[in-house]
Amino acid sequence: MTMLYWTVNSTHKNQEYFPEQEKFDPSRFEGNGPTAYTFVPFGGGPRMCPGRDYARLEILVFLHNIVKRFKWEKLIADEKIIMDPYPKPTHGLPIRLIPHEI
């Protein structure tokens, strides 16, 4: 019996498709975006999650409101990122949100 173990991380961290994958670069998703099936948070093909576009819109609206209404402060300035199997901050990336003055 052959066991196959695949994680999204193994594709999303592939240098062939995502050079400098640790760098924050939203422009890599502009236009046609990445090669098909290399970035699959909502699955792919004809059975792709129909909520994908709605989820993107919700995230954009949420982040817009957070950025416009609050200043962010990281509580642990040099927090490390571990792979378990996905990247995650060792202490959960605690932040302080400070409301902007109106």
Protein Blocks (a to p, Z undefined) as FASTA:
>chain_A
ZZddddfklmmmmmklmghklbccfklmgcjlpaehkacfnogajlbcfklmmmmmmmmm
mmmmmmmmpccddfblklccdddfbccdfklpaaddddddZZ
